[in-house]
Amino acid sequence: MFATGRIGIRVLVAAALTVLATVGFPGSATAADQRAALGGGSGIVLGGQSACTLTTIGFDRDDRMVGLTAGHCAELGMSVKAERMPQAGIIGTVAAVDHHDDYAVIEFDRGKVHPIRQVSSTLIGGIGAPPREGDVVCKNGRTSGFNCGVVWDTHRWWFQNQVCSRPGDSGGPVTIGDRLVGMNIGHIGVKVLDVTVFDIVCQHPGAPIHDPAVASQIGMVLDDINQSGVIGTGFKPL
C-alpha cells in the first residue's frame, strides 16, 4: 500500500510532471527542434530534384535571411529543402538567379531555418580577399565533403584549384582559414582513357595528374548582387 492522502497525491503529481517535462508529450517538439540547421557546406535540394551545396548564409540589407548557391543548380522560384532534414518541408525559395555568372540567391523562411557558421570543418567568419596562385584553399561539399588544394591560376571572376569536386558539390564554400573566398561551381572535366580525372583525384589526392576545380570569386558575386539590387543586396554572412 502507498499513501493516498493529499500529501501522497501531491508527491505523485509532482513526480509525473517531472517525468513528462523530461520526456515530453508525443509530437510536442519545440519549433526550434523543427528548424533546419544550415550553413556554408550544407546540402540543399532545389525544385525537389537538384541536390547542391549552400555556399553561405546570412542577412541582406533588409534583414532577410538569405543564402547563396551555384546558378546552374537553380531556376527562379524553385523551392528549397534541407537535404538532411526533409521533415522541415520547404524552407526557402530561389529569389534570384544569374546563369551567366553562375550564382543564385535563396530567401529562407526564418521560422524554418536555424543559420549556423560552421558545417563540418568549414567555419565562415567573414569574406576574404581573392586567393593568389600558390594559396591553399579548402572546399566543403555535400558529396565529397571537406578537402583542400593549391590554387593553380586566378582570373577576375574565377580561379582554378586542386580540390576534389564531384556532382552535388556545386555551390560549396571555398575558404582560406575562416574567410570565404569562393563558390565552387565544378571542375574542368579532363578525361584520360575515357575516365574522368576528378574520379582519380578524389580517390587519390596525391595523384600526379589533376582535373582543376573551378570556383567563382565570392567578392565578384556579391558585387554583382549589390549592383543588381535584387534580394540579397548588402549580404553579410552570419
Secondary structure, 3 states (H helix, E strand, C coil): CCCCCHHHHHHHHHHHHHHHHHHCCCCCCCHHHHCEEECCCCEEEECCCEEEECCEEEECCCCCEEEEECHHHCCCCCEEEECCCHHHCCCEEEEEEECCCCEEEEEECCCCEEECCEECCEECCEECCCCCCCCEEEEEECCCEEEEEEEEEECCCEEEECCCCCCCCCCCEEEECCEEEEEEEEECCCEECCEEHHHHHHHCCCCCCCCCEEEEEHHHHHHHHHHHCCCCCCCEEC
